């Protein structure tokens, strides 16, 4: 669970008797987890600072490596706030030398604009074989409407298509 919180550049956590909720900002909304995961997660995040009176601390990449699965590319700042009925934990990527007094707001999720590539001649999906003239275009790849899988395409393939945007 600590890995999930420390993986993105930002996360806000609320721990209460009613639940364990994590907001990553870049997803559609907060995600709820089993309340029993809250205590071990909080301990994993804070164990190196349990004797510190400060509710504001940083975790460098070496400390992060001991807590989470996988490599960490940057340090993280953490803020802890105790309220009467919950504990709030804010995690942000360390972007400067001095940790701010308070965490900034989460970047909010914005729905991607849908772009469709429409071809004169239908082409077959390399995964399911369904032939179509219209595919979703996503950053150098096409997405099949039949099976939902994507595959990378050369720039020349996309240049041969008419791009339509959904309003």
C-alpha positions in Angstrom: 0.0 0.0 0.0 2.9 2.4 0.8 4.2 1.7 -2.7 0.8 2.8 -4.2 1.0 6.1 -2.3 4.6 6.8 -3.0 4.6 5.8 -6.7 3.0 8.9 -8.3 4.3 12.5 -7.8 1.4 13.3 -5.5 -1.2 11.7 -3.2 -3.5 12.8 -0.4 -4.6 10.2 2.2 -7.4 10.2 4.7 -7.4 7.6 7.5 -10.4 7.3 9.8 -12.5 4.6 11.4 -14.8 4.7 8.4 -12.0 4.0 5.9 -8.8 4.5 4.2 -9.1 6.9 1.2 -6.4 7.9 -1.3 -6.7 10.8 -3.8 -4.1 10.9 -6.5 -5.6 13.9 -8.2 -4.9 12.5 -11.6 -7.6 9.9 -11.5 -11.3 10.4 -11.7 -11.8 10.4 -8.0 -10.5 9.2 -4.6 -10.0 5.4 -4.2 -11.1 3.6 -1.0 -9.0 0.7 0.4 -9.5 -1.7 3.3 -9.3 0.1 6.6 -7.0 -2.6 8.0 -4.3 -1.5 5.6 -4.2 2.0 7.1 -2.1 1.3 10.2 0.7 -0.7 8.6 0.8 1.8 5.7 1.1 4.8 8.1 3.8 2.9 10.1 5.8 2.1 6.9 5.7 5.8 5.8 6.6 7.2 9.2 8.7 4.6 11.0 12.0 6.5 10.3 10.5 9.6 11.9 8.5 8.2 14.8 10.6 9.9 17.4 10.4 13.3 15.6 7.9 15.9 16.8 7.8 17.2 13.3 4.8 16.3 11.2 6.7 17.4 8.1 9.5 15.4 6.7 11.1 14.1 3.6 12.0 10.6 2.4 15.0 10.3 0.1 15.3 7.8 -2.6 17.3 5.4 -0.4 14.6 5.5 2.3 11.9 5.0 -0.3 13.7 1.9 -1.7 13.3 0.3 1.8 9.6 1.1 1.9 8.2 0.5 -1.6 8.6 -1.9 -4.4 10.7 -0.7 -7.3 13.0 2.2 -7.9 12.2 5.8 -7.0 13.4 8.6 -9.2 13.0 11.4 -6.8 12.6 12.2 -3.1 9.2 12.7 -1.5 7.9 15.2 1.1 5.3 14.1 3.6 3.0 16.1 5.8 0.9 14.6 8.6 -2.1 16.3 10.2 -4.1 14.9 13.0 -7.7 15.9 13.2 -10.2 14.7 15.9 -11.6 11.8 13.8 -8.9 11.2 11.2 -5.3 11.4 10.2 -4.4 13.2 6.9 -1.2 12.3 5.0 0.0 14.4 2.1 2.7 13.1 -0.2 4.4 15.2 -2.9 7.4 14.9 -5.1 10.3 17.0 -3.7 10.8 19.7 -6.3 13.1 22.1 -4.5 15.6 22.2 -1.7 13.3 23.4 1.1 10.1 21.6 2.0 7.1 24.1 2.0 5.2 24.6 5.2 2.1 23.1 3.7 1.4 20.9 0.7 0.1 22.4 -2.5 -3.2 21.4 -4.0 -3.3 18.2 -6.0 -3.3 18.6 -9.8 -6.8 17.6 -10.8 -7.5 14.9 -13.4 -8.7 16.3 -16.8 -10.3 14.0 -19.3 -8.3 13.5 -22.4 -9.8 14.8 -25.6 -10.8 11.9 -27.8 -9.1 11.8 -31.2 -10.1 9.3 -33.9 -8.0 8.3 -36.9 -10.2 7.6 -39.9 -8.6 5.8 -42.9 -9.7 5.6 -46.5 -9.0 1.9 -46.6 -9.9 -0.3 -43.6 -7.1 -2.0 -41.8 -7.0 -5.1 -39.5 -6.3 -4.9 -35.8 -3.1 -6.9 -35.2 -4.6 -8.3 -32.0 -8.1 -9.4 -32.9 -8.0 -9.2 -36.7 -11.2 -7.1 -36.9 -11.0 -4.8 -39.9 -12.0 -1.1 -39.5 -11.5 2.3 -41.0 -11.8 4.2 -37.6 -9.5 3.8 -34.6 -8.9 5.9 -31.5 -5.6 7.7 -31.9 -3.5 8.0 -28.7 0.1 9.4 -28.7 1.6 7.5 -31.6 -0.7 4.5 -31.2 -4.1 3.2 -32.4 -6.7 1.6 -30.2 -9.1 -1.0 -31.7 -12.8 -0.3 -31.0 -13.5 -4.0 -31.1 -11.0 -5.4 -28.6 -9.8 -2.2 -26.9 -6.1 -3.1 -27.3 -3.6 -0.7 -28.7 -0.4 -0.9 -30.9 2.3 1.6 -31.9 2.2 3.0 -35.4 4.7 4.9 -37.4 4.1 8.6 -37.9 3.5 7.9 -41.7 0.5 5.7 -40.9 -1.2 8.5 -38.9 -0.3 11.1 -41.7 -2.5 9.0 -44.0 -5.5 9.3 -41.8 -8.1 12.1 -41.2 -8.1 13.0 -37.5 -11.4 13.8 -35.9 -12.0 15.0 -32.4 -15.0 14.2 -30.3 -16.8 17.4 -29.1 
